[in-house]
């Protein structure tokens, strides 16, 4: 995730590779493309191969769904997939208007990356206020200085497209209610406050949840 989930401008690959090398120099072996329980078990690692300590880096490379109509359209790509494609050089250019759903670091990273790849306009849509936004304050401020617009207290309702291409996201204004399990005040929909944001690409944060959750 450090290699493909964080943009180059935040974590240059030469620094990442240097730190990986430092870990290996300490005697740590790094084995990739191995699924524990498939061809190798925990008991094999400990009893047959003699390892006294094992760290399983399973990763989380699959984004979550927003659970709203239209997210199967072309032009909708979750943060994890978007950042991976950009970091691997498979996504070299982004055109037009981009909206990012969510307020975490992955959302802000995606917004700033989209801008660097050529997006003409980038907007972040977050269902709470800036105070509750989980992204680092430094990253939020940097995004704003780069011209990224942030719409607070709003959540997506549906995605509308033309010929299966996403063209706008319909959102609803929110207000903050009682605290939820995370300790943050729960966003509550405000009836009859729908508005639309024009898009050529929509990037949901993997931690974004459904409107009614």
GISULWO-V33566 format. One line per field, one symbol per residue. burial: b if it has 16 or more other C-alpha atoms within 10 Angstrom, else e. A space follows every 50 residues. Layout:
BEGIN
burial: ???
END
This chain:
BEGIN
burial: eebbbbbbeeeebeeeeeeeeeeeeeeeeeeeeeeeeeeeeeeeeeeeee eeeeeeeeeeeebebbeeebbebbbbbbbbbbbbebbeeeeeebeebbbb bbbbbbbbbbbbbbbeeebebbbbbbbbbbeebebeeebbeebeeeebbb bbbbbbbbbbbeeebbbbbebbbbbbeeeeeeeebbbbbeeeeeeebbbb bbbbbbbbbebee
END
